[in-house]
Amino acid sequence: MALDARIKELDSRHQTLERAIREETIRPSADTGRLKELKRKKLKLKDEIEGLRKSTPH
């Protein structure tokens, strides 16, 4: 059960980063450094989520 909660928490953080990326890209003078960092964090979370899902028995 704790694993499911962790996956949900990571999914929530992933969605938050997705919104932040979307908001940054629509700004007239988007900060490319910030975008790069947000995308890096999002990818790291995605990898962690996928790893946890693979280790969960179905």
Helices and strands as residue ranges (DSSP letters): H 2-26, H 32-55
